[in-house]
Amino acid sequence: MSDSTAKEPEVVTADGDELIHVPKGQSRLRYLATIGLVLFLLIIFVVADLFQSTLTGGGGREDRVAVSWEDPISGEPTSVMSSEFDRTLQFLSVLASTGRGYYPPSAAFRDIEAEGPLRRIDVTDEDTAAFLVWEDLASDAGIAVADDEHEDFLRGVFVTNDNMSQFARNAGLTVMSLSQGIRRVQRVVKLQNLILRTQRIPDSAAAVAQWQEDFPDYKFEVVSVDAADFVTQAKDSVPADEELKAWFAERPAFERQRLFTQPRVVYEAAYVDLSEGATFDGASLLAAFPAAEGTDVEQLTRSYYDLNQRLRFMKPIEEDDAAEDDGAEGDEPQKPEPAPQAEPFDFEEVEDRARTESELYAALGALLTELQDAQAAGEEFDFIARADELGLVTDRGADDGIERSEIPEVPGWGSRYISGQLSFAAEGTFVPRVVISENAMTIARAVKKIEAQEPPFEEIRDEVVEMWAKEEASELAKETLDGLRETLVARPEDVEVADWTPVIGKEALRERAVEAQYAYYDRPALGRGEMPEDQKPADRFIQTQSTIYDLEDGQVGPAIVSADKGTAYLVRLDAKSDKPVQEIDVASYEGYGTRGLNERMMEIGGKVFRGDSEWFAARTKLRFPMKEQIEADRAAEEAAEEAASGDSES
């Protein structure tokens, strides 16, 4: 029979003395043995890997020395285990992966390839080792990053706390570990900046020397001949017509088009004659196109006057018949009075004429709209017949057309205001608006367009001969100057004239040029692109040439013909020299000083801060024991495989 008596629960108070409470009625020894067995099994089968990882640094892998070095100041040996090395490399890689330039300090002095607008790098073992070495030196030097300094930096990078938290989550870090890691980098950068700051004194001599090297003065002598002097000789060898015709056909289009006919237009025009004394009857036109109901005639008249007063309503210029003579003999000459300027009539003086013309202008515009609409609809119409019905003066151009330059000279309606519009109108279309000139208001149509054409060769033969002779004369001038060089120095048989740059003495060149009555110019020493006060054609030629600046002292390059074919030049570089120090301006001095300073910073940083530099490795006796062991094991395996392969083949 079971005992149904209720039992009070056994309670072990928080401040009790027992570590393990044995329930009443059970053997204390047996109970403790059972608990011990459970703990033993738990350790062996459940947490063995975690326990081992805690002791060895992670993953069950043995925590070995990843990098070792000697302090470059004290010589004290230092090493870092693989667990700490891997954590540091991983953090530096996280920063570098952002693409914002947050990379290990040593990598700032590497040749990093840019990928898009942001710089991305792979953090190497050497980068990590260099960081650890410099972190150790920063600690020894007492370098610290103040809280305010650290917070300002974080604020500049992440802007808000939310951005920093998001970045930490994406990187698999806590905000605290991210902040601590960045602070480590700040300490190293701070120490390195203190070291570089000692070098931030520009080297004045180096800055000036670099400026002089980049912007030297060039002293040239120039011999030149005019191609025009050889035209007569060239014409003595003009080729036969067939060859000359073929030569012309191969010329660039812009050269051939100079001899082409001008574009022409066949036109039709109708106009209101506004010349002085003309009597135009606009009754038919106004009856056909009356003003729309509600038109403000006064406003229309005023607008017409304002827009056209310079063409239609100017006062005639009156000559001053009472002008005095030039003065008696011996008097000082008088300054001529400025020519009188034309002025427009006041609106009230010409209001009636302006009203009449404004009505005609509106009616003519309505006629133009009617014709344009009919054309757009594909309707058949006779422009000239319609204009005649309305009492307009009409003009039908000749079938061979007219050039643009001739349109202003057409009697009655021709003007510079319509020449461009008519010339550029598409074939069969009207000019877009009514055109007002001093003597007419006109509408016109381009009936046919005749494009520029190459005339028959017989008509332009003389002009082609002139073109050929000019081209040939420039070549004769060039050959003459190249021949001058060979009278002074023998050209090797295996060297082409265009590739030959002999050294010729200045006096020898000058004497031979003067003897041959060629122009000789001793140009002053000037920088590239500079011009002397007394400019000569040769100065402008020199500015357009680049090859002459590659000559060495005393060399004379091949003759060069100017772009217009008018002159051939032979150039000798006398000397390339440094500009006077006094000519360097403040901006150039500061710019070259800064450039030199940056180059020196990169040189020092690349030597001292990079983990893969020879100086750094030698100074710190940097080693990677684990990597060395892995490489040794791999080499042994490969050697064993090769030996086994050799045995199997034998």
Buried (B, 14 or more C-beta within 10 A) or exposed (E): EEEEEEEEEEEEEEEEEEEEEBEEEEEEEEBEEEEEEEEEEEEEEEEEEEEBBEEBBEEEEEBBBBBBBBBBEEEEEBBBBBBBBBBBBBBBBBBBBBBEBBBBBBBBBBEBEEEEEEBBBEBBBBBBBBBBBBBBBBEEEEBBBEEEEBEEBBEEBBEEEEEBBEBBEEBEBEBEBBBEBBBBBBBBBBBBEEBBEEEEEBBEEBBBBBBBEEBBBBBBBBBBBBBEBBBEEBBEEBEEEEEBBEBBEEBEEEEBEEBBBBBBBBBBBBBBBBEEEEEBEBEBBBEBBEBEEEEEEEEBBBEBBEEBBEBBBEEEEEEEEEEEEEEEEEEEEEEEEEEEEEEBBEBEEBBEBBBBBBBBBBBBBBBBEBBBEBBEEEEEEEBBEBBBEBBBBBBEBEEEBBBBEBBEEBEBBBBEBBBEBBBEBEEEEBBEEBBBBEBBBBBBBBBBBBEEEBEEBEEBBEEBBEBBBBBBBBBBBBBBBBEBBEEBBEEEEEEEBEEBBBEBEBEEBBEBBEEBEBBBBEBEBBEEEBEEEEEBBBBEBBEEBEEBBEBEEBBBBBBBBBEEBBBBBBBBBBBBEBBEEEEBEEEBBEBBBEBBBEEBBEEBBBBBBBBBBEEBBEBBEBBBBBEEEEEEEEEEEEEEEEEEEEEEEE
